[in-house]
Every structure is written in C-alpha cells, then in structure tokens.
Amino acid sequence: MLKFVIDEDMPRSTAKVLKAKGYEALDVRDCGLRGKSDDEIFKFAQKEKAVILTGDLGFGNLLHFPIGSHSGIVIAHFPNEVSTSELNNQIIKAFEPLSEIDFKGNLIIIEPGKVRIRRK
C-alpha cells in the first residue's frame, strides 16, 4: 500500500481524502514537522518509506532531490484559486491510473488536467 507524507502547504483535508481511498497518509503537521525545512521533510519521508505530496516546487530540484534517491515526490501545482475540494479531486483522479511503480523514485507533477512523470 502506498504511503504519503503530506507537506504543510497542502490542505488539511488531503490526508483524509487519501485515507478514504485506501492510501496511508501522514500530515507533517501531525508529526511535529510544522515549519521544518524541505530536507527534514525529505528525511522523514524516506524513513517512513513514503511518497512526499507537496505544493512546494523546491522539491522538483533534481540536483537536490535526484530521481531514484527517494520513495517518490508528487508536486501538486495548482493556481491558488482552485478550491480545496477540487484540488483533492484532481489529486485522486491523477493517482487512479498510477501504480506503486509509477511513484517509486520518480517525480510526478500534477497540474490542472495534466500529469507528468520524470522517471528514474
């Protein structure tokens, strides 16, 4: 089963929505990681063998977070005007056709109506 670490720039409801779809999800705000650096979030996610789900484009830096060096990073890149429920719906929709192999070690960027995967 896929496990996600939800970064604090994502809606509080995202973890609940993922859990309802059968995924495991940890919100960094519930793990004592509020306000921690990207590196600390990254280390925590690796320890948990979890995919990072974030809106932070910094996690897309391939020099800092090389493809294949992690359990997976998903960047949800949406305009601020997108509602929380629409954002969560788009994430769930984007995940439906993906398998665990699509996440492992890869960078996935989800944008309105589009999913890109940089594979190892």
C-alpha positions as CSV (number, residue, x, y, z in Angstrom):
1,M,0.0,0.0,0.0
2,L,1.3,3.5,-0.9
3,K,2.1,5.8,2.0
4,F,2.2,9.6,1.6
5,V,3.7,12.3,3.7
6,I,1.6,15.4,3.2
7,D,3.5,18.7,3.3
8,E,2.1,21.6,5.3
9,D,1.4,23.6,2.1
10,M,-1.3,21.1,1.2
11,P,-4.9,21.3,2.6
12,R,-5.5,19.7,5.9
13,S,-8.3,17.6,4.2
14,T,-5.9,16.0,1.7
15,A,-4.7,13.3,4.1
16,K,-8.3,12.4,5.0
17,V,-9.3,12.1,1.3
18,L,-6.3,9.9,0.6
19,K,-7.0,7.6,3.6
20,A,-10.6,7.3,2.3
21,K,-9.2,6.0,-1.0
22,G,-7.2,3.4,0.8
23,Y,-3.8,5.1,1.0
24,E,-1.8,5.6,4.1
25,A,-1.2,9.4,4.8
26,L,0.8,11.3,7.4
27,D,0.3,15.1,7.6
28,V,3.6,16.7,8.7
29,R,1.6,19.0,11.0
30,D,0.6,15.9,13.0
31,C,4.2,14.6,13.1
32,G,5.9,17.5,14.8
33,L,7.3,18.8,11.5
34,R,5.4,22.1,11.0
35,G,7.8,24.7,9.7
36,K,10.7,22.3,9.1
37,S,13.0,22.5,6.1
38,D,12.5,20.6,2.9
39,D,15.5,18.5,3.8
40,E,13.9,17.5,7.2
41,I,10.6,16.6,5.5
42,F,12.6,14.6,2.8
43,K,14.5,12.7,5.5
44,F,11.3,11.9,7.4
45,A,9.5,10.7,4.3
46,Q,12.5,8.4,3.4
47,K,12.5,7.0,7.0
48,E,8.8,6.3,6.6
49,K,9.3,4.9,3.0
50,A,6.6,7.4,1.9
51,V,5.9,9.5,-1.1
52,I,6.1,13.2,-0.5
53,L,2.9,15.1,-1.6
54,T,3.6,18.8,-1.7
55,G,2.8,22.1,-3.5
56,D,6.4,23.2,-3.0
57,L,8.2,23.4,-6.3
58,G,11.5,23.3,-4.5
59,F,11.1,19.5,-4.3
60,G,11.3,19.5,-8.1
61,N,15.0,20.4,-7.9
62,L,16.6,17.3,-9.4
63,L,20.1,18.2,-8.2
64,H,18.9,18.4,-4.6
65,F,16.3,15.5,-4.7
66,P,17.7,13.3,-7.5
67,I,15.3,10.9,-9.3
68,G,15.7,7.4,-7.9
69,S,17.0,8.6,-4.5
70,H,13.6,8.6,-2.8
71,S,10.3,6.8,-2.5
72,G,8.7,9.4,-4.8
73,I,7.8,13.0,-4.9
74,V,4.5,14.4,-6.1
75,I,4.1,18.1,-6.7
76,A,0.6,19.4,-6.9
77,H,1.0,22.6,-9.0
78,F,-2.4,24.4,-9.0
79,P,-3.4,28.0,-9.1
80,N,-4.4,29.5,-5.7
81,E,-8.0,30.0,-7.0
82,V,-8.6,26.2,-7.1
83,S,-10.8,25.2,-4.2
84,T,-9.6,22.6,-1.7
85,S,-12.2,20.0,-2.8
86,E,-11.3,20.5,-6.5
87,L,-7.6,20.2,-5.6
88,N,-8.2,16.9,-3.7
89,N,-10.4,15.6,-6.5
90,Q,-7.7,16.3,-9.1
91,I,-5.1,14.6,-7.0
92,I,-7.3,11.5,-6.5
93,K,-8.1,11.5,-10.3
94,A,-4.4,11.7,-11.2
95,F,-3.5,8.8,-8.8
96,E,-6.2,6.4,-10.1
97,P,-4.3,5.1,-13.2
98,L,-0.9,5.1,-11.4
99,S,0.6,2.0,-9.7
100,E,3.2,1.9,-7.0
101,I,6.0,1.6,-9.6
102,D,4.9,5.0,-11.1
103,F,5.7,6.6,-7.8
104,K,8.9,4.8,-6.6
105,G,11.9,7.1,-7.1
106,N,10.1,9.3,-9.6
107,L,9.0,12.9,-9.7
108,I,5.3,13.4,-10.5
109,I,3.9,16.8,-11.3
110,I,0.1,17.2,-11.2
111,E,-1.3,20.3,-12.9
112,P,-5.0,21.0,-13.8
113,G,-5.9,18.3,-16.3
114,K,-2.3,17.1,-16.7
115,V,0.1,14.6,-15.1
116,R,3.9,14.4,-15.9
117,I,6.2,11.8,-14.6
118,R,10.0,12.1,-14.6
119,R,11.2,8.5,-14.3
120,K,14.4,7.1,-13.0
